[in-house]
Amino acid sequence: MITDEDRPQIMDSGLSLIVSRADFTIASVCGPCRWMPPEVLEPSDEYYEYDSDPDSDISPFSQWSDVYSLGMTILEVLTGKAPYHHRRYDTVVILDIIRGTYPPRPAKEVCSDGLWNLLCNCWKGLPESRPTARVVELWLGLLHWTEETRKLYKLQVRSTTDNIDAPIS
C-alpha cells in the first residue's frame, strides 16, 4: 500500500474478511499464523465474553501485535525464508508461538547479536513489553551505524597494521 505522500506501508490483508469482533472465533482463525503473536492465536476470554456494545474496541490486534509481526517480517527479509521455516505444519508453528518458542536464530553473518536482541524484544510474550514501532525504527538505525562504525574501525586497524612493515619514505 502506498500513502498519498508516496510512502510505502507494510500491511497484511490476510484478515481483511473479518468484519467484526463477533465474527472472529477460535474456529475461524485464519491468515498467516507464522507472523501472528500469541495473543491473537490464543486470545484471552475477555475477547469472547458477551459484550452488548458492538462498537467496543476490545481486540487482540493492537500496535503491540503489529510490532510482533514486524519482527517476523524483519526475520523473513534477513533470511529469505518464512518464520519457523523448519516447521512443516502450521499447527506446530501455532503451538511454538503460544509456548513462546522463537524461530531459529540465523547465522551471525546474517543476524548480529544486536539485531537478534531487537527481534526477541519484538516477540516478547507480554504485548506491552514489546517496543513501539518507533523504537524499532530507532534501534535499527542505531544498529546500522554501530555495524558501519565497526567495519570502518576494522578497516582502519587493518590498514594501520599493514603499514607497520612498510618502509618509511
C-alpha positions in Angstrom: 0.0 0.0 0.0 1.3 3.5 -0.9 0.2 6.6 1.0 -0.8 9.9 -0.7 2.7 11.1 0.1 4.2 8.1 -2.0 5.5 6.4 1.2 5.3 2.6 1.1 3.4 1.0 4.0 3.7 -2.5 5.4 0.3 -4.2 5.6 -1.4 -7.5 5.8 -4.7 -8.1 4.1 -4.9 -11.7 5.2 -7.5 -10.9 7.8 -9.4 -8.4 5.7 -12.5 -10.5 5.6 -13.1 -10.2 9.3 -16.0 -7.7 9.6 -16.4 -7.6 13.4 -15.0 -9.0 16.6 -18.1 -11.3 16.8 -17.1 -12.9 13.5 -13.6 -13.8 14.8 -13.7 -17.0 16.8 -11.1 -19.7 17.6 -12.7 -21.9 14.9 -12.2 -19.2 12.3 -8.6 -18.2 12.9 -7.3 -17.5 9.5 -4.4 -15.8 7.9 -0.6 -16.0 8.2 -0.1 -17.7 11.6 3.7 -17.6 11.3 3.5 -13.8 11.7 0.8 -13.7 14.4 1.5 -13.0 18.0 0.4 -15.4 20.8 -2.4 -13.1 22.0 -4.1 -13.3 18.5 -3.6 -17.1 18.2 -4.8 -17.7 21.8 -6.8 -14.6 22.9 -7.9 -14.3 26.5 -11.5 -14.9 27.4 -12.2 -11.1 27.6 -12.3 -11.1 23.8 -15.1 -13.6 23.7 -17.3 -12.5 26.6 -20.7 -11.3 25.8 -20.5 -7.6 25.0 -23.6 -5.6 24.4 -21.6 -2.8 22.8 -20.7 -3.9 19.2 -18.5 -0.8 18.8 -16.2 -1.8 21.7 -12.6 -1.8 20.6 -11.5 -4.8 22.7 -9.4 -6.8 20.2 -6.3 -8.9 20.3 -5.0 -6.8 17.4 -3.0 -3.8 18.6 0.1 -1.8 18.0 1.9 -4.5 20.0 0.6 -7.3 17.8 1.8 -5.2 14.8 5.3 -5.0 16.3 5.4 -8.8 16.8 4.5 -9.2 13.1 7.1 -6.6 12.1 9.8 -8.6 14.0 8.8 -11.7 12.0 8.8 -9.7 8.8 12.3 -8.4 9.5 13.4 -12.0 10.1 11.9 -13.1 6.8 13.7 -10.3 4.9 17.0 -11.2 6.5 16.8 -14.9 5.8 14.6 -15.0 2.7 12.5 -17.7 4.5 9.2 -17.6 6.3 9.4 -17.6 10.1 9.5 -21.1 11.5 10.6 -22.4 8.1 11.8 -25.5 9.8 8.3 -26.4 10.8 6.2 -28.1 8.1 2.7 -27.7 9.7 1.1 -24.5 10.8 -0.4 -26.3 13.8 3.1 -26.9 15.2 4.0 -23.3 14.5 0.9 -22.1 16.4 2.0 -24.3 19.4 5.5 -22.9 19.2 4.2 -19.3 19.2 1.8 -19.9 22.1 4.6 -21.6 24.1 6.9 -18.7 23.5 9.4 -20.7 21.3 11.2 -18.3 18.9 12.1 -19.2 15.4 15.6 -20.5 14.9 18.3 -17.8 15.0 20.0 -17.2 11.7 23.8 -17.4 11.4 25.7 -14.4 12.9 26.8 -13.3 9.5 23.1 -12.7 8.7 21.9 -11.5 12.0 24.1 -9.7 14.6 23.6 -10.1 18.3 22.1 -6.7 18.5 19.6 -7.4 15.7 18.7 -10.7 17.3 18.1 -9.0 20.6 15.8 -6.5 18.9 13.8 -9.3 17.2 13.5 -11.2 20.6 12.1 -8.0 22.2 9.6 -7.7 19.4 8.4 -11.3 20.2 8.0 -10.9 23.9 5.0 -12.8 25.3 3.6 -9.8 27.1 2.4 -7.4 24.4 3.0 -4.2 26.4 6.7 -5.2 27.0 7.4 -5.1 23.2 9.0 -1.9 21.8 6.9 0.5 19.8 7.4 0.7 16.0 9.2 4.0 16.5 11.6 2.4 19.0 12.2 -0.5 16.5 13.0 2.2 13.8 15.5 3.9 16.1 17.0 0.7 17.2 17.6 -0.4 13.6 19.2 2.9 12.8 21.5 2.6 15.8 22.4 -1.0 14.9 23.2 0.2 11.3 25.6 2.9 12.4 27.1 0.7 15.1 27.8 -2.0 12.5 29.2 0.6 10.0 31.5 2.0 12.6 32.8 -1.5 13.4 33.5 -2.1 9.8 35.3 1.2 9.4 37.3 0.5 12.6 38.3 -2.9 11.4 39.4 -1.4 8.0 41.4 1.3 9.8 43.1 -1.2 12.1 43.9 -3.5 9.2 45.3 -0.5 7.2 47.4 0.6 10.2 48.9 -2.9 10.8 49.5 -3.3 7.1 51.6 -0.1 7.1 53.8 -1.2 10.1 56.1 -3.2 7.9 56.1 -0.5 5.1 59.4 1.3 4.7 59.5 4.9 5.9 59.8 7.4 3.0 
